[in-house]
């Protein structure tokens, strides 16, 4: 099954020449033998989870519910399902079944190559080029129920690099871990980090004024580039055989993709005033902001941002690590949600990614989220931020069978992930000896412990 | 619950308690009876329908409903459906030594100019008005150890605090209660600008051993000087011969004994009078530093022990208490994901007295996260630690390790009335703390953060 997936481009073709897709094809062919070896144990075609407390994330919780998985997709969910007689049965009595946890803000498995902090505008960086699929952080997150991650560029630059979306299939080769057909995202930043990094070198930007002006200038450059391209295309369309193609510039092409709406814009941003400035600039240049990340002061302007249909990916209760995190309150997520903002919780940490379910549980405490609302913050809502909510993030028929079986209510402190399935295949089973990874028995890498772009070394 | 909240508000208004700063009178003249709640006593089990009476800042009575009488005139707090437990104690924080992590001006965490800094007293830097304290208190933390950061092998001396009080002096319950030591790779001075001894573990240990020998020598010289002073005082009417004798001796002997604050600071610890908390992560480092500690008969509390899975039996045999922290520290590559999560359970199983700290992974202490202390204990339960042991690890055990076992850490008559009322299991992330009492006074459940919440909820 994975072999077939490998033969498809693993990411949605980029607007720029498809070097990545072509690369995937080549790698796929070369690694087919490896993939076959890894897939020696073919996953069951049909699996039925019976008698579970099913938290669907999209349509409530079903007590004593059943979920039928067929060929890696969810084929049925409800009080009963009509699975074939030969289906493998998982007796989930006393257990909880949720969609796989989705982290919309991770810097795991990048071997510390989080920031190309050599210029405040680096949109042509691709995080996939730093992705180390043998990093232990992936395994540790998997054991906490994480099935999908958005691996982002850091926050040193006003306009950083392009993210990679992975399915956490620990043990498979790099390209088999890429989320098929996931849209592209680009990381922007604002506030303290860019001004500290470049101000510290006596370069622009060293203030928030400088920050935003650097952005505007970049988009002006991109507009000129686009105009040159358009002029050339118009000449070609008229049949002008002497038209000279303009020189390609990877940086400006990436910025043009932002202005053409081809990339989801994910912005590291803390302060209320900066959300407003970012939205104003987005309007000025005609792109949409998919989500503000961190967004610790969203509770102050949530009603305005809700109108923009911009989501947030926030911490549950981190605060006080820097000036712009001083007004952070643990009620931020729920207060913003009540004002109509789509809210996800995220880790930005190799530590917290292992227990995002508890971070969601805290939302019951801080602001009185319902369990449905809380579970959505780590499943369906982050899926929307990444743009993969049609494929994953809830237990609905037709979606990928990314599922976690828990020994207790996942929102409690005591919950442990028993089994984690991705595309219907078992990737973690805590009852197995050793690592508990049916697809992995090799050697992990393990440096870059923090996995944050915003720690004390935060760049 | 409304009654309880109302009571808290009224009390706050009537007594003029401001942001948890209690005056001595406020602490002394309240009699409060919490009735109908489920009491987790920590020391003597659970009482399903209990009564807890607080008077004069102390726990005056605790027991089953009907067996404990509510004193006349007592303010009664209806805690039906609530869980009542002793205030939580965080065994390692930086409260008052840091405000905003990235702001150097707010940081008084450690003095890294030398590895041996026992004469750094946390009490001298403790900023009692820090915003971090009310934030932690809101989740039921009532006491804490404040320690310097781990930059040095000997970083300084801890204080033991109460998370409310009129001022610094009212909040510091004990100065210099423990010596903060650290050993391992992090304390080495490496890299550019560090070409001085010690730059290796061998160097660190040698330096520590020499320091401890210097202290022993210092004690001997100090005692000899004191004895000599006594002698000369006793025989003031000296004869000429003795004077001649003295004159022959080293000139130094005539000088007054000069105190050495650094060496003097270590004396109570080398005499085994107070605990030495040693932060150490790796099994082999633990064995090395324990060897040194035993050589000098230190009263050890081990801290962290993150990668000690191979020597757990040895740790148990040493009969030293352990602060496990952080339970969220990362396993090594290729270790099972729960290698550290299971550490509290594995230690407790072997009879080790454990405490659990609030630290996040990747750093020794993150005091902004102190409010998450109960969840770390709960996570240890998820990975095999018996519930009662987990609660003890953030209450009574901590009190005992730092010399406050007779005053704090359990719901027992005579102890300080630091009591928490919550709407559910204290170790569960979903539980909301409804009221915190410190020295028998309801602390207003207000922080800078609740004020922001309320301001923007209008």
Interface residues (C-beta under 8 A of the other chain):
Chain A: X136 X139 X140 X143 X144 X192 X299 X300 X317 X318 X319 X320 X321 X322 X323 X326 X327 X328 X329 X330 X331 X335 X349 X350 X351 X352 X354 X355 X358 X361 X362 X364 X365 X411 X412 X413 X414 X415 X416 X434 X435 X436 X443 X444 X445 X446 X449 X450 X455 X456 X458
Chain B: X99 X100 X101 X102 X103 X131 X132 X135 X328 X330 X331 X332 X333 X334 X336 X337 X338 X360 X361 X362 X368 X369 X371 X372 X375 X378 X379 X381 X382 X383 X427 X428 X429 X430 X431 X432 X449 X450 X452 X453 X456 X457
